[in-house]
Amino acid sequence: MKQSYTLDEYNSARSVVGDTITALAAKDNRVWLLTPDIGFGCKDFKEQYPDRFIDTGIAEQNVVGVSSGLAYDGNIPFIIGMMPFMSMRALEQVRTDVCYPNLPVRIIANYAGLTGNGGSTHYAMEDMALYSSLVNMTVCAASDPVQLRQIIEKSLDYEGPLSIRIDPGKENRILYTDDANFEIGKGYTARDGEDITVIACGEMVSYALGLHEEAKKLGISVRVIDMFTVKPLDEELVLKAAKETGRLIVWEDHLMKNGLASAVADTLCDHGVSPKSFKRFGVPQVYPGFGSAEELYHLYGYDLEAVLSYVKELFGK
Amino acid sequence: MADKKEVLRLQELAYNVRANLCKLCGGYDGNIHMGGDMSMIDILTCLFHHTMKVGPELAQDPKRDRFILSKGHGAACMYVIMAQKGYFTYEEICETYGQVGSKFGQHPCKTRLPMLEASTGSLGHGLPISVGLAASAKQKGENHRVFCMMGDGETCEGSVWEAAMTARALKLGNLVAVVDRNHQLMTSFSEDSVMMDPYVDKWKAFGWNAVEIQDGNDMRQIVKALDSLPDAGSQVPTVVIANTVKGKGISFMERQIKWHAGSLNEKDLKTAMEDLDKMIEEQRKEQV
C-alpha cells in the first residue's frame, strides 16, 4: 500500500550522514557542514552548531569554493550535496580548489547512479569517472549505512580530499553488522567464493549478495567483493581474486566505461594478468529515461536477473 | 586627506614595482600579464605596504590578514611586491621565473610557495575561497580581514555572485573584495561584450557596502578609500571598486587590447622605463 511522505522524510533515511557528522562535530571543532540546499539530515547539526553550518543555496561551485577556504584555514568541511551536480557543475572547483592543494574536504552526495528517479539530468553515472580522474581524490561508493558511518568517521583522520556517492535512501538497506570493519582504500570481501568473483560497489552490492545466494542453489560459489573505495583501488584484492577464482564480474550503477570496471581492467592489464573471463555490468552508452532504479537496471541489462543469467550460461547451468 | 608623505612613499614603491616588473618581463621569454598588472599595481602596493597586516614575519601568525589574488594571472606583479616585503628576493624571481622547479610561475601555486594563502588562477574561484576564510575567522573569533583581489572581467563568472550572496548572508564584515575595474577583458573592452554597468549598483543590490574609487591609479584616492574600511567586526562585506587603466604607466600598453599579456624586447623595455620615470617625476612634483 502506498504511503505518503515528504521529500525530507524520503531523504531522511540517510540520517546516518547527518548524525555521524554531528557526532564528529561534538568532539572535533574543525568539523563544518555545508550544503547547496540539499541538506538531508542536517537539522541537528544546524541546531547544535549554527556557527559551523553554511547553506549556500543552490550553488555547487560556491559551496566547494567556500569549503576550500575553510579547509585552507585548518577546518574539515563536509559537503552534503547531489552527486550529478557535485561531480559536474562543481568539477573544476573540486579539482582546482580542493584536489590541487590537497585539502581535506569531504563530499557526500546522493542520487548515485540511476537511483534519483529524476531522469537523466538527475542521474550520476559519470561521477566516479570524473572524480577518479582527479589527482589526490579518494573516491568511495557506500553500499550500506554501517559502512557509510565508518567511512565518514575514518575520514576525519584521512589525508586529502574524499568523496562518497550514496543512493537517496528511502530503502535503508542494512547489509552489514557493526562488527564489520571497513578501511578506506581496502576492498571488503563480503562473501567468500571459489568459482567466480563479483566486484561491486554502492547500490549493486546488495544485488551481488543476492546473486551469491541464488548461485549457491545452483552449486556455484560466488565471491563478493564490496569495492567501496574505487580510487585508490585495492589492487591486491583484485589480483588475488583473479588468481583464485579465475573469472571476474564487475557490477556498478555507473557507466560501464571509466568507472569501477575500467579501474579493475587497468589493474589486470598493468600486472599482465589475464582472467579466464571478464564481464562488465552497468550503464551502457545511453541517457536513461524515467523509471525506478530497479526498472532501469532491468531495462539496461544489469539487474540480478541479467547477471544471474550470465553466470548460469558461463557455468552451463 | 591621505598623508602626503605616506602617499609619496607608496607611489615610490609602486614605481619600483612597475620598473621591476618591466625588467622581469624584459628578461623572460614568455608572456607576462602586463596589462592587468599595471592596472592593479597601485592598489596592490597600498594593500601590501599600507593596509594589510602581512609580511614574512607574520606568515605563520593566525592574526595576519589573508590575501587572495583571485585574478591569479597577476602573479608576477604580486611576487614583485612580496619581494619588496622581504618574503624572498627579487633576484630569485628573475632567476627562476617560469622554470621547471620554480616557486614562481604564471599563476600562484601554494604547493610551491607555501606562504601564499591559496593557489589561484582559475577566475571566479577566489571570492568563494575568501568567503570560507572569512567565515572561519569569524567563527574562531579572530579579528583579521580577508582581502580578495579580482579583475572586473572575472566577475562575469557566476560563482562570484554566488559567493557575494553567501558573504552577505553570513554577515562577513571581515571580508573586503577589491575589483580592478580596468574596463577590459582579454580580447575586448568589457562594455562591448558584456553589460557590466551599473557596476557599483550591482554590488549594492547584493547587499554589499560598495565603495568606488574614481581613479584607481591615484594613490591618494586609494589610500583614502582603504583607510575608511568599516571595522572588521561589522556585519556587511565591503567591495572596493577601483576604476583603473589597463597597462597604466606604459604609453604603448595603456588601454591596448593587445597588451593583455606579452613580452618586452630591449627597445620597448627602454621606452617603458622612460615612461615610468616621467610618471614618478610628476608624482614627486605633485606631492611637494
Contacts between the chains, C-beta under 8 A, distances in Angstrom:
chain1	res1	chain2	res2	distance
A	51	B	139	4.9
A	52	B	139	6.3
A	54	B	135	6.6
A	54	B	166	7.0
A	54	B	170	6.9
A	56	B	162	6.7
A	56	B	165	8.0
A	56	B	166	5.1
A	57	B	162	7.7
A	57	B	165	6.7
A	57	B	166	7.6
A	59	B	159	7.7
A	59	B	162	3.9
A	59	B	165	7.7
A	59	B	166	7.4
A	61	B	124	7.7
A	61	B	128	7.0
A	61	B	158	7.4
A	61	B	159	4.3
A	61	B	162	6.3
A	62	B	128	4.9
A	62	B	131	7.8
A	62	B	159	5.7
A	62	B	162	3.6
A	62	B	163	5.3
A	62	B	166	6.1
A	64	B	128	7.4
A	65	B	125	5.7
A	65	B	127	7.5
A	65	B	128	2.3
A	65	B	129	5.3
A	65	B	131	7.3
A	65	B	132	6.9
A	65	B	159	6.4
A	65	B	163	6.5
A	66	B	128	5.1
A	66	B	129	7.5
A	66	B	131	4.9
A	66	B	132	4.2
A	66	B	135	6.9
A	66	B	163	7.1
A	66	B	166	6.4
A	67	B	132	6.2
A	68	B	118	7.4
A	68	B	128	7.2
A	68	B	129	5.1
A	68	B	132	6.0
A	69	B	118	7.5
A	69	B	128	6.8
A	69	B	129	4.1
A	69	B	130	6.1
A	69	B	131	6.1
A	69	B	132	2.1
A	69	B	133	4.2
A	69	B	134	7.5
A	69	B	135	7.3
A	69	B	136	6.9
A	70	B	132	4.2
A	70	B	133	7.6
A	70	B	135	6.6
A	70	B	136	5.1
A	71	B	132	7.4
A	72	B	117	6.5
A	72	B	118	5.7
A	72	B	129	6.9
A	72	B	132	7.1
A	72	B	133	6.3
A	73	B	132	7.2
A	73	B	133	5.4
A	73	B	136	3.9
A	73	B	137	7.2
A	74	B	136	7.6
A	75	B	136	5.8
A	77	B	132	7.7
A	92	B	122	6.4
A	93	B	125	6.5
A	93	B	128	7.3
A	93	B	159	7.5
A	96	B	119	7.4
A	96	B	121	7.8
A	96	B	122	5.0
A	96	B	125	6.5
A	97	B	118	7.8
A	97	B	125	5.6
A	97	B	128	7.6
A	97	B	129	6.2
A	100	B	111	7.4
A	100	B	119	5.6
A	101	B	110	5.6
A	101	B	111	6.5
A	101	B	118	7.0
A	101	B	119	5.3
A	102	B	111	7.8
